[in-house]
């Protein structure tokens, strides 16, 4: 691959990274509004709650589309690292989440197995796997 083609791929990946960051931020903001709005902003108005949940779903779908486009614009090595990290995060989410839920159902842990713990564990495991994968292939 010549230098000009490499720059086009790098530039395209950079643009999709920015787009992914923007849509992820928009999704997170809409999630916060949908989560805290009913109590803090609109006194449990069901119509507003449904509206902001639908906005959150729409932003989430767009974020997934942008993420797919981002992955398509990565080079082979970056794509390999991302795929491996996603596989690890998915495994942790499914196996860890179900095990965590069983601990809660059987009253082995003294607290509820909230979804926020699973989301945090999935995100953290993905970030760690990306860092490890990047370091491994340097």
KOLTI-37197 format. One record per atom (N, C-alpha, C): atom name; chain; residue in three letters; x, y, z. Coordinates in pm, whole numbers, plus 32768, in hexadecimal, padded with zeros to 4 digits. Example, Ala and Ser with C-alpha at 12.3 -4.5 7.8 and 13.67 -1.06 7.14 Angstrom:
BEGIN
+-------+--------+---------+------+------+------+
| atomo | cadena | residuo |    X |    Y |    Z |
+-------+--------+---------+------+------+------+
|     N |      A |     ALA | 8527 | 7DC7 | 830C |
|    CA |      A |     ALA | 84CE | 7E3E | 830C |
|     C |      A |     ALA | 8528 | 7EB6 | 830C |
|     N |      A |     SER | 8505 | 7F1F | 82C4 |
|    CA |      A |     SER | 8557 | 7F96 | 82CA |
|     C |      A |     SER | 850A | 8003 | 8313 |
+-------+--------+---------+------+------+------+
// end
This chain:
BEGIN
+-------+--------+---------+------+------+------+
| atomo | cadena | residuo |    X |    Y |    Z |
+-------+--------+---------+------+------+------+
|     N |      A |     UNK | 8055 | 7F8A | 8000 |
|    CA |      A |     UNK | 8000 | 8000 | 8000 |
|     C |      A |     UNK | 8059 | 807C | 8000 |
|     N |      A |     UNK | 8038 | 80DB | 7FAA |
|    CA |      A |     UNK | 808D | 8152 | 7FA6 |
|     C |      A |     UNK | 8068 | 81B4 | 8014 |
|     N |      A |     UNK | 80BC | 8219 | 8024 |
|    CA |      A |     UNK | 80AD | 8278 | 8092 |
|     C |      A |     UNK | 802A | 82C6 | 808A |
|     N |      A |     UNK | 7FFF | 82E8 | 800F |
|    CA |      A |     UNK | 7F83 | 8334 | 7FFF |
|     C |      A |     UNK | 7F0A | 82E1 | 802C |
|     N |      A |     UNK | 7F06 | 8260 | 8009 |
|    CA |      A |     UNK | 7E98 | 820A | 8034 |
|     C |      A |     UNK | 7E97 | 81F9 | 80CB |
|     N |      A |     UNK | 7F0E | 81EF | 8107 |
|    CA |      A |     UNK | 7F19 | 81E2 | 8198 |
|     C |      A |     UNK | 7EE0 | 825D | 81DD |
|     N |      A |     UNK | 7F00 | 82D4 | 81A6 |
|    CA |      A |     UNK | 7ECA | 834F | 81E0 |
|     C |      A |     UNK | 7E33 | 8356 | 81D4 |
|     N |      A |     UNK | 7DFB | 8326 | 8162 |
|    CA |      A |     UNK | 7D6A | 8325 | 8152 |
|     C |      A |     UNK | 7D28 | 82CC | 81BA |
|     N |      A |     UNK | 7D61 | 8256 | 81D4 |
|    CA |      A |     UNK | 7D29 | 81FC | 8239 |
|     C |      A |     UNK | 7D34 | 823B | 82C2 |
|     N |      A |     UNK | 7DAA | 8274 | 82E3 |
|    CA |      A |     UNK | 7DBC | 82B3 | 8366 |
|     C |      A |     UNK | 7D5A | 8327 | 8378 |
|     N |      A |     UNK | 7D47 | 8378 | 8310 |
|    CA |      A |     UNK | 7CEC | 83EA | 8317 |
|     C |      A |     UNK | 7C5C | 83BA | 8328 |
|     N |      A |     UNK | 7C37 | 8353 | 82DE |
|    CA |      A |     UNK | 7BB0 | 831D | 82E7 |
|     C |      A |     UNK | 7B96 | 82E1 | 8371 |
|     N |      A |     UNK | 7BF6 | 8298 | 83A6 |
|    CA |      A |     UNK | 7BE8 | 825E | 842C |
|     C |      A |     UNK | 7BE0 | 82CE | 8494 |
|     N |      A |     UNK | 7C2C | 8337 | 8480 |
|    CA |      A |     UNK | 7C26 | 83A9 | 84DD |
|     C |      A |     UNK | 7B9E | 83EB | 84DD |
|     N |      A |     UNK | 7B63 | 83FB | 8466 |
|    CA |      A |     UNK | 7ADE | 8438 | 845D |
|     C |      A |     UNK | 7A75 | 83E0 | 849E |
|     N |      A |     UNK | 7A7F | 835C | 8488 |
|    CA |      A |     UNK | 7A1C | 8304 | 84C5 |
|     C |      A |     UNK | 7A2F | 82FB | 855D |
|     N |      A |     UNK | 7AA9 | 830B | 858B |
|    CA |      A |     UNK | 7AC2 | 830D | 861D |
|     C |      A |     UNK | 7A7E | 8385 | 865C |
|     N |      A |     UNK | 7A89 | 83F8 | 861C |
|    CA |      A |     UNK | 7A48 | 8472 | 864F |
|     C |      A |     UNK | 79B0 | 8461 | 864C |
|     N |      A |     UNK | 797D | 842C | 85DF |
|    CA |      A |     UNK | 78ED | 8416 | 85D3 |
|     C |      A |     UNK | 78BC | 83B4 | 863E |
|     N |      A |     UNK | 790A | 834B | 8655 |
|    CA |      A |     UNK | 78E6 | 82EA | 86BD |
|     C |      A |     UNK | 78E7 | 832B | 8747 |
|     N |      A |     UNK | 7949 | 837E | 8761 |
|    CA |      A |     UNK | 794F | 83C3 | 87E3 |
|     C |      A |     UNK | 78D6 | 841F | 87F5 |
|     N |      A |     UNK | 78AF | 8466 | 878C |
|    CA |      A |     UNK | 783C | 84C1 | 8794 |
|     C |      A |     UNK | 77BB | 8474 | 87AE |
|     N |      A |     UNK | 77A5 | 8406 | 8764 |
|    CA |      A |     UNK | 772B | 83B9 | 8776 |
|     C |      A |     UNK | 7729 | 836F | 87FC |
|     N |      A |     UNK | 779E | 8344 | 882A |
|    CA |      A |     UNK | 77A4 | 8304 | 88AE |
|     C |      A |     UNK | 7782 | 8369 | 891A |
|     N |      A |     UNK | 77B9 | 83E2 | 890F |
|    CA |      A |     UNK | 779A | 844B | 8970 |
|     C |      A |     UNK | 7705 | 846E | 896D |
|     N |      A |     UNK | 76CC | 8479 | 88F5 |
|    CA |      A |     UNK | 763D | 8498 | 88E8 |
|     C |      A |     UNK | 75E9 | 842A | 8927 |
|     N |      A |     UNK | 760F | 83AC | 8910 |
|    CA |      A |     UNK | 75C6 | 833D | 894C |
|     C |      A |     UNK | 75CF | 8341 | 89E5 |
|     N |      A |     UNK | 7648 | 835C | 8A19 |
|    CA |      A |     UNK | 7659 | 8363 | 8AAA |
|     C |      A |     UNK | 7608 | 83D5 | 8AE8 |
|     N |      A |     UNK | 7606 | 8448 | 8AA6 |
|    CA |      A |     UNK | 75B7 | 84B9 | 8AD9 |
|     C |      A |     UNK | 7522 | 8496 | 8AD6 |
|     N |      A |     UNK | 74F6 | 8459 | 8A68 |
|    CA |      A |     UNK | 7468 | 8435 | 8A5F |
|     C |      A |     UNK | 7444 | 83C9 | 8AC6 |
|     N |      A |     UNK | 74A2 | 836F | 8AE1 |
|    CA |      A |     UNK | 748C | 830A | 8B49 |
|     C |      A |     UNK | 747E | 834C | 8BD2 |
|     N |      A |     UNK | 74D3 | 83AE | 8BED |
|    CA |      A |     UNK | 74CC | 83F6 | 8C6C |
|     C |      A |     UNK | 7448 | 8441 | 8C79 |
|     N |      A |     UNK | 741D | 8481 | 8C0F |
|    CA |      A |     UNK | 739E | 84CA | 8C12 |
|     C |      A |     UNK | 732A | 8469 | 8C27 |
|     N |      A |     UNK | 732B | 83F8 | 8BDE |
|    CA |      A |     UNK | 72C0 | 8396 | 8BED |
|     C |      A |     UNK | 72C1 | 8356 | 8C78 |
|     N |      A |     UNK | 7337 | 834A | 8CB4 |
|    CA |      A |     UNK | 7342 | 830B | 8D38 |
|     C |      A |     UNK | 731B | 8369 | 8DA9 |
|     N |      A |     UNK | 734E | 83E3 | 8DA5 |
|    CA |      A |     UNK | 733B | 843F | 8E15 |
|     C |      A |     UNK | 72CE | 84A7 | 8DFE |
|     N |      A |     UNK | 72A5 | 84B9 | 8D82 |
|    CA |      A |     UNK | 723E | 851C | 8D63 |
|     C |      A |     UNK | 71BB | 8508 | 8DAA |
|     N |      A |     UNK | 7187 | 848C | 8DB0 |
|    CA |      A |     UNK | 7105 | 847A | 8DF1 |
|     C |      A |     UNK | 7100 | 84AD | 8E81 |
|     N |      A |     UNK | 716B | 84A0 | 8ECB |
|    CA |      A |     UNK | 716A | 84CD | 8F57 |
|     C |      A |     UNK | 7198 | 855D | 8F66 |
|     N |      A |     UNK | 71F9 | 8586 | 8F13 |
|    CA |      A |     UNK | 7236 | 860A | 8F27 |
|     C |      A |     UNK | 71FD | 8678 | 8ECF |
|     N |      A |     UNK | 71C5 | 8654 | 8E5B |
|    CA |      A |     UNK | 719E | 86BC | 8DFB |
|     C |      A |     UNK | 7108 | 86C3 | 8DDE |
|     N |      A |     UNK | 70C5 | 8651 | 8DD4 |
|    CA |      A |     UNK | 7039 | 8657 | 8DAB |
|     C |      A |     UNK | 6FD8 | 8606 | 8E02 |
|     N |      A |     UNK | 6FF9 | 85F2 | 8E7D |
|    CA |      A |     UNK | 6F9E | 85BA | 8EE1 |
|     C |      A |     UNK | 6F52 | 853E | 8EAF |
|     N |      A |     UNK | 6F9C | 84DD | 8E7B |
|    CA |      A |     UNK | 6F65 | 845B | 8E50 |
|     C |      A |     UNK | 6EFA | 8463 | 8DE4 |
|     N |      A |     UNK | 6F03 | 84C5 | 8D8C |
|    CA |      A |     UNK | 6EA7 | 84CF | 8D1B |
|     C |      A |     UNK | 6EC6 | 845D | 8CB9 |
|     N |      A |     UNK | 6E68 | 8401 | 8CA9 |
|    CA |      A |     UNK | 6E7E | 838A | 8C55 |
|     C |      A |     UNK | 6E99 | 83AC | 8BC4 |
|     N |      A |     UNK | 6E53 | 8410 | 8B90 |
|    CA |      A |     UNK | 6E65 | 8436 | 8B04 |
|     C |      A |     UNK | 6EF4 | 8465 | 8AEA |
|     N |      A |     UNK | 6F27 | 84BB | 8B41 |
|    CA |      A |     UNK | 6FB1 | 84E9 | 8B32 |
|     C |      A |     UNK | 7015 | 8477 | 8B47 |
|     N |      A |     UNK | 6FF9 | 841F | 8BA4 |
|    CA |      A |     UNK | 7052 | 83AD | 8BBC |
|     C |      A |     UNK | 705A | 8354 | 8B41 |
|     N |      A |     UNK | 6FE7 | 8334 | 8B07 |
|    CA |      A |     UNK | 6FE5 | 82E1 | 8A8E |
|     C |      A |     UNK | 702F | 8327 | 8A1D |
|     N |      A |     UNK | 7017 | 83A8 | 8A0C |
|    CA |      A |     UNK | 705B | 83F3 | 89A2 |
|     C |      A |     UNK | 70F3 | 83E9 | 89B1 |
|     N |      A |     UNK | 7126 | 8402 | 8A29 |
|    CA |      A |     UNK | 71B7 | 8400 | 8A3B |
|     C |      A |     UNK | 71F2 | 8373 | 8A36 |
|     N |      A |     UNK | 71A4 | 8310 | 8A5A |
|    CA |      A |     UNK | 71D2 | 8285 | 8A48 |
|     C |      A |     UNK | 71DC | 8266 | 89B3 |
|     N |      A |     UNK | 717B | 8292 | 8964 |
|    CA |      A |     UNK | 7180 | 827D | 88D2 |
|     C |      A |     UNK | 71F5 | 82C9 | 8893 |
|     N |      A |     UNK | 720E | 8342 | 88C4 |
|    CA |      A |     UNK | 7282 | 838F | 8894 |
|     C |      A |     UNK | 7302 | 8342 | 88B4 |
|     N |      A |     UNK | 730A | 830B | 892D |
|    CA |      A |     UNK | 737F | 82BE | 8955 |
|     C |      A |     UNK | 7392 | 8243 | 88FB |
|     N |      A |     UNK | 7325 | 81FE | 88DD |
|    CA |      A |     UNK | 732D | 8189 | 8884 |
|     C |      A |     UNK | 735C | 81B4 | 87F9 |
|     N |      A |     UNK | 7324 | 8222 | 87C6 |
|    CA |      A |     UNK | 734C | 8252 | 8741 |
|     C |      A |     UNK | 73E0 | 8277 | 873E |
|     N |      A |     UNK | 740F | 82BD | 87A5 |
|    CA |      A |     UNK | 749D | 82E0 | 87AC |
|     C |      A |     UNK | 74F2 | 8263 | 87B8 |
|     N |      A |     UNK | 74C3 | 81FF | 8803 |
|    CA |      A |     UNK | 750C | 8182 | 8811 |
|     C |      A |     UNK | 7518 | 8139 | 878D |
|     N |      A |     UNK | 74AD | 8135 | 873F |
|    CA |      A |     UNK | 74B1 | 80F5 | 86BB |
|     C |      A |     UNK | 7514 | 813E | 8661 |
|     N |      A |     UNK | 750E | 81C3 | 8661 |
|    CA |      A |     UNK | 756C | 8210 | 860F |
|     C |      A |     UNK | 75FD | 81F9 | 863D |
|     N |      A |     UNK | 7612 | 81EF | 86BF |
|    CA |      A |     UNK | 7697 | 81D5 | 86F3 |
|     C |      A |     UNK | 76CA | 814D | 86C2 |
|     N |      A |     UNK | 7673 | 80E9 | 86BD |
|    CA |      A |     UNK | 769B | 8065 | 868B |
|     C |      A |     UNK | 76BF | 806A | 85F6 |
|     N |      A |     UNK | 7672 | 80B5 | 85A9 |
|    CA |      A |     UNK | 768F | 80C3 | 8519 |
|     C |      A |     UNK | 7715 | 8107 | 8505 |
|     N |      A |     UNK | 772D | 8173 | 8550 |
|    CA |      A |     UNK | 77AB | 81BC | 8546 |
|     C |      A |     UNK | 781F | 8163 | 8573 |
|     N |      A |     UNK | 7809 | 8112 | 85DA |
|    CA |      A |     UNK | 7872 | 80B6 | 8609 |
|     C |      A |     UNK | 7894 | 8050 | 859C |
|     N |      A |     UNK | 782E | 801B | 8558 |
|    CA |      A |     UNK | 7845 | 7FBD | 84EA |
|     C |      A |     UNK | 7897 | 7FFF | 847C |
|     N |      A |     UNK | 7874 | 807A | 8459 |
|    CA |      A |     UNK | 78C0 | 80C4 | 83F3 |
|     C |      A |     UNK | 7950 | 80DE | 8421 |
|     N |      A |     UNK | 795F | 80FD | 84A1 |
|    CA |      A |     UNK | 79E4 | 8114 | 84D9 |
|     C |      A |     UNK | 7A3A | 8096 | 84CB |
|     N |      A |     UNK | 7A01 | 8025 | 84F0 |
|    CA |      A |     UNK | 7A4C | 7FA7 | 84E5 |
|     C |      A |     UNK | 7A72 | 7F88 | 8454 |
|     N |      A |     UNK | 7A19 | 7FA9 | 83F7 |
|    CA |      A |     UNK | 7A37 | 7F91 | 836A |
|     C |      A |     UNK | 7AAA | 7FE8 | 8337 |
|     N |      A |     UNK | 7AC2 | 8059 | 8377 |
|    CA |      A |     UNK | 7B2C | 80B4 | 834C |
|     C |      A |     UNK | 7BB0 | 809D | 8393 |
|     N |      A |     UNK | 7BB5 | 803E | 83EF |
|    CA |      A |     UNK | 7C33 | 8020 | 8432 |
|     C |      A |     UNK | 7C8B | 7FCA | 83D9 |
|     N |      A |     UNK | 7D0E | 7FCE | 83F0 |
|    CA |      A |     UNK | 7D64 | 7F73 | 83A5 |
|     C |      A |     UNK | 7D56 | 7EE7 | 83E0 |
|     N |      A |     UNK | 7D92 | 7E85 | 839E |
|    CA |      A |     UNK | 7D80 | 7DF9 | 83C7 |
|     C |      A |     UNK | 7DAA | 7DDF | 8458 |
|     N |      A |     UNK | 7E19 | 7E18 | 8481 |
|    CA |      A |     UNK | 7E4A | 7E01 | 8508 |
|     C |      A |     UNK | 7DED | 7E40 | 8570 |
|     N |      A |     UNK | 7DC3 | 7EBB | 8557 |
|    CA |      A |     UNK | 7D67 | 7EFD | 85B4 |
|     C |      A |     UNK | 7CE3 | 7EB0 | 85BD |
|     N |      A |     UNK | 7CB4 | 7E7E | 854B |
|    CA |      A |     UNK | 7C39 | 7E30 | 8548 |
|     C |      A |     UNK | 7C49 | 7DAE | 8598 |
|     N |      A |     UNK | 7CBD | 7D6D | 8589 |
|    CA |      A |     UNK | 7CD9 | 7CF1 | 85D3 |
|     C |      A |     UNK | 7CDB | 7D0B | 8669 |
|     N |      A |     UNK | 7D1D | 7D77 | 8692 |
|    CA |      A |     UNK | 7D23 | 7D9A | 8721 |
|     C |      A |     UNK | 7C96 | 7DB6 | 8755 |
|     N |      A |     UNK | 7C47 | 7E01 | 870A |
|    CA |      A |     UNK | 7BBF | 7E22 | 8733 |
|     C |      A |     UNK | 7B68 | 7DA6 | 873C |
|     N |      A |     UNK | 7B72 | 7D4D | 86DA |
|    CA |      A |     UNK | 7B23 | 7CD3 | 86DB |
|     C |      A |     UNK | 7B44 | 7C7B | 8752 |
|     N |      A |     UNK | 7BC6 | 7C6D | 8770 |
|    CA |      A |     UNK | 7BEF | 7C1E | 87E4 |
|     C |      A |     UNK | 7BBC | 7C5D | 8866 |
|     N |      A |     UNK | 7BC5 | 7CE0 | 8870 |
|    CA |      A |     UNK | 7B95 | 7D26 | 88E8 |
|     C |      A |     UNK | 7AFE | 7D16 | 88F7 |
|     N |      A |     UNK | 7AB5 | 7D1E | 8888 |
|    CA |      A |     UNK | 7A24 | 7D0C | 888E |
|     C |      A |     UNK | 7A00 | 7C7F | 88B8 |
|     N |      A |     UNK | 7A4A | 7C1C | 8889 |
|    CA |      A |     UNK | 7A2F | 7B91 | 88B0 |
|     C |      A |     UNK | 7A43 | 7B7E | 8946 |
|     N |      A |     UNK | 7AAC | 7BB8 | 897B |
|    CA |      A |     UNK | 7AC6 | 7BAF | 8A0B |
|     C |      A |     UNK | 7A58 | 7BF7 | 8A59 |
|     N |      A |     UNK | 7A35 | 7C6F | 8A2F |
|    CA |      A |     UNK | 79CD | 7CBC | 8A75 |
|     C |      A |     UNK | 7946 | 7C74 | 8A6F |
|     N |      A |     UNK | 7925 | 7C39 | 89FD |
|    CA |      A |     UNK | 78A8 | 7BEF | 89F0 |
|     C |      A |     UNK | 78A7 | 7B76 | 8A4C |
|     N |      A |     UNK | 7916 | 7B2E | 8A50 |
|    CA |      A |     UNK | 791F | 7ABA | 8AA9 |
|     C |      A |     UNK | 790F | 7AE1 | 8B3B |
|     N |      A |     UNK | 7950 | 7B4D | 8B61 |
|    CA |      A |     UNK | 7944 | 7B7C | 8BEB |
|     C |      A |     UNK | 78B4 | 7BA9 | 8C07 |
|     N |      A |     UNK | 7877 | 7BEC | 8BA7 |
|    CA |      A |     UNK | 77EE | 7C1C | 8BBB |
|     C |      A |     UNK | 778D | 7BA7 | 8BCC |
|     N |      A |     UNK | 7798 | 7B42 | 8B76 |
|    CA |      A |     UNK | 7739 | 7AD3 | 8B7D |
|     C |      A |     UNK | 7755 | 7A78 | 8BF4 |
|     N |      A |     UNK | 77CE | 7A42 | 8BF9 |
|    CA |      A |     UNK | 77ED | 79E4 | 8C66 |
|     C |      A |     UNK | 77F3 | 7A2A | 8CEC |
|     N |      A |     UNK | 7835 | 7A9B | 8CF2 |
|    CA |      A |     UNK | 783E | 7AE5 | 8D70 |
|     C |      A |     UNK | 77B7 | 7B18 | 8D9D |
|     N |      A |     UNK | 7769 | 7B4D | 8D3F |
|    CA |      A |     UNK | 76E5 | 7B82 | 8D61 |
|     C |      A |     UNK | 7687 | 7B17 | 8D94 |
|     N |      A |     UNK | 7685 | 7AA5 | 8D51 |
|    CA |      A |     UNK | 762E | 7A38 | 8D7F |
|     C |      A |     UNK | 765B | 7A01 | 8E06 |
|     N |      A |     UNK | 76DD | 79F4 | 8E18 |
|    CA |      A |     UNK | 7711 | 79C5 | 8E99 |
|     C |      A |     UNK | 76F0 | 7A29 | 8F08 |
|     N |      A |     UNK | 7700 | 7AA9 | 8EEA |
|    CA |      A |     UNK | 76E1 | 7B13 | 8F4A |
|     C |      A |     UNK | 764D | 7B0E | 8F6F |
|     N |      A |     UNK | 75F9 | 7AFA | 8F0B |
|    CA |      A |     UNK | 7569 | 7AF1 | 8F24 |
|     C |      A |     UNK | 7548 | 7A77 | 8F7B |
|     N |      A |     UNK | 758A | 7A06 | 8F61 |
|    CA |      A |     UNK | 7573 | 798F | 8FB4 |
|     C |      A |     UNK | 759C | 79A6 | 9045 |
|     N |      A |     UNK | 760B | 79F0 | 9056 |
|    CA |      A |     UNK | 7634 | 7A12 | 90DF |
|     C |      A |     UNK | 75C8 | 7A63 | 9126 |
|     N |      A |     UNK | 758B | 7ABD | 90DC |
|    CA |      A |     UNK | 7520 | 7B0F | 9115 |
|     C |      A |     UNK | 74A3 | 7ABC | 9130 |
|     N |      A |     UNK | 747A | 7A6D | 90CF |
|    CA |      A |     UNK | 7400 | 7A1A | 90DD |
|     C |      A |     UNK | 740B | 79BC | 9155 |
|     N |      A |     UNK | 7482 | 7985 | 9169 |
|    CA |      A |     UNK | 7497 | 7926 | 91D7 |
|     C |      A |     UNK | 74C2 | 7969 | 9259 |
|     N |      A |     UNK | 74B7 | 79EF | 925D |
|    CA |      A |     UNK | 74D6 | 7A3E | 92D5 |
|     C |      A |     UNK | 7563 | 7A24 | 930B |
|     N |      A |     UNK | 75C2 | 7A13 | 92B1 |
|    CA |      A |     UNK | 764D | 79FE | 92D9 |
|     C |      A |     UNK | 7695 | 7A84 | 92EA |
|     N |      A |     UNK | 7669 | 7AE6 | 929F |
|    CA |      A |     UNK | 76A1 | 7B6D | 92AE |
|     C |      A |     UNK | 763B | 7BC2 | 92FA |
|     N |      A |     UNK | 766A | 7C1F | 934D |
|    CA |      A |     UNK | 760E | 7C6D | 93A2 |
|     C |      A |     UNK | 75D0 | 7CE7 | 935D |
|     N |      A |     UNK | 75D6 | 7CED | 92D9 |
|    CA |      A |     UNK | 759F | 7D5F | 9290 |
|     C |      A |     UNK | 7561 | 7D2C | 920E |
|     N |      A |     UNK | 7514 | 7D82 | 91CB |
|    CA |      A |     UNK | 74D5 | 7D5C | 914D |
|     C |      A |     UNK | 7539 | 7D63 | 90DB |
|     N |      A |     UNK | 752E | 7D05 | 907F |
|    CA |      A |     UNK | 7582 | 7D05 | 9008 |
|     C |      A |     UNK | 7544 | 7D66 | 8FA3 |
|     N |      A |     UNK | 756D | 7DE2 | 8FAB |
|    CA |      A |     UNK | 7537 | 7E4B | 8F53 |
|     C |      A |     UNK | 757B | 7E47 | 8ECA |
|     N |      A |     UNK | 7532 | 7E70 | 8E64 |
|    CA |      A |     UNK | 7567 | 7E70 | 8DDC |
|     C |      A |     UNK | 75DF | 7ECD | 8DCE |
|     N |      A |     UNK | 75E5 | 7F34 | 8E21 |
|    CA |      A |     UNK | 7654 | 7F93 | 8E17 |
|     C |      A |     UNK | 76DA | 7F4F | 8E34 |
|     N |      A |     UNK | 76DA | 7EEB | 8E8B |
|    CA |      A |     UNK | 7756 | 7EA0 | 8EA6 |
|     C |      A |     UNK | 7783 | 7E55 | 8E28 |
|     N |      A |     UNK | 7723 | 7E1A | 8DE3 |
|    CA |      A |     UNK | 7742 | 7DCF | 8D69 |
|     C |      A |     UNK | 7775 | 7E2C | 8CFB |
|     N |      A |     UNK | 7735 | 7E9D | 8CEB |
|    CA |      A |     UNK | 7760 | 7EFE | 8C86 |
|     C |      A |     UNK | 77ED | 7F2E | 8CA4 |
|     N |      A |     UNK | 7808 | 7F4D | 8D21 |
|    CA |      A |     UNK | 788E | 7F7B | 8D48 |
|     C |      A |     UNK | 78F5 | 7F0D | 8D30 |
|     N |      A |     UNK | 78D6 | 7E92 | 8D57 |
|    CA |      A |     UNK | 7935 | 7E24 | 8D44 |
|     C |      A |     UNK | 7951 | 7E0C | 8CB0 |
|     N |      A |     UNK | 78E9 | 7E15 | 8C5D |
|    CA |      A |     UNK | 78FA | 7E02 | 8BCC |
|     C |      A |     UNK | 7951 | 7E70 | 8B92 |
|     N |      A |     UNK | 7934 | 7EEE | 8BB3 |
|    CA |      A |     UNK | 7983 | 7F5E | 8B80 |
|     C |      A |     UNK | 7A14 | 7F59 | 8BAD |
|     N |      A |     UNK | 7A29 | 7F3C | 8C2C |
|    CA |      A |     UNK | 7AB2 | 7F36 | 8C61 |
|     C |      A |     UNK | 7AFE | 7EC2 | 8C22 |
|     N |      A |     UNK | 7ABE | 7E4E | 8C14 |
|    CA |      A |     UNK | 7B03 | 7DDC | 8BD7 |
|     C |      A |     UNK | 7B25 | 7DF8 | 8B45 |
|     N |      A |     UNK | 7ACD | 7E3F | 8AFE |
|    CA |      A |     UNK | 7AE9 | 7E63 | 8A72 |
|     C |      A |     UNK | 7B62 | 7EC1 | 8A6A |
|     N |      A |     UNK | 7B64 | 7F27 | 8AC0 |
|    CA |      A |     UNK | 7BD4 | 7F86 | 8ABE |
|     C |      A |     UNK | 7C58 | 7F41 | 8AE1 |
|     N |      A |     UNK | 7C56 | 7EEA | 8B45 |
|    CA |      A |     UNK | 7CD0 | 7EA3 | 8B6B |
|     C |      A |     UNK | 7CFD | 7E47 | 8AF9 |
|     N |      A |     UNK | 7C9F | 7E03 | 8ABA |
|    CA |      A |     UNK | 7CC2 | 7DAA | 8A4B |
|     C |      A |     UNK | 7CFA | 7DF8 | 89D4 |
|     N |      A |     UNK | 7CC6 | 7E6F | 89BA |
|    CA |      A |     UNK | 7CFD | 7EC4 | 894F |
|     C |      A |     UNK | 7D8C | 7EEB | 8971 |
|     N |      A |     UNK | 7DA3 | 7F15 | 89EB |
|    CA |      A |     UNK | 7E2B | 7F3C | 8A16 |
|     C |      A |     UNK | 7E8E | 7EC7 | 8A0C |
|     N |      A |     UNK | 7E65 | 7E52 | 8A3C |
|    CA |      A |     UNK | 7EBA | 7DDC | 8A36 |
|     C |      A |     UNK | 7ED5 | 7DB4 | 89A6 |
|     N |      A |     UNK | 7E6C | 7DB3 | 8954 |
|    CA |      A |     UNK | 7E7B | 7D8F | 88C6 |
|     C |      A |     UNK | 7ED6 | 7DEF | 887C |
|     N |      A |     UNK | 7EC6 | 7E6F | 8898 |
|    CA |      A |     UNK | 7F1B | 7ED4 | 8856 |
|     C |      A |     UNK | 7FAD | 7EC2 | 887E |
|     N |      A |     UNK | 7FC3 | 7EAA | 88FE |
|    CA |      A |     UNK | 804D | 7E95 | 892F |
|     C |      A |     UNK | 8088 | 7E15 | 88F4 |
|     N |      A |     UNK | 8038 | 7DAC | 88EC |
|    CA |      A |     UNK | 8068 | 7D2D | 88B8 |
|     C |      A |     UNK | 8097 | 7D37 | 8827 |
|     N |      A |     UNK | 8051 | 7D84 | 87D6 |
|    CA |      A |     UNK | 8071 | 7D8C | 8748 |
|     C |      A |     UNK | 80CC | 7E01 | 8722 |
|     N |      A |     UNK | 8101 | 7E4A | 8785 |
|    CA |      A |     UNK | 815C | 7EB9 | 8764 |
|     C |      A |     UNK | 81E0 | 7E87 | 8732 |
+-------+--------+---------+------+------+------+
// end
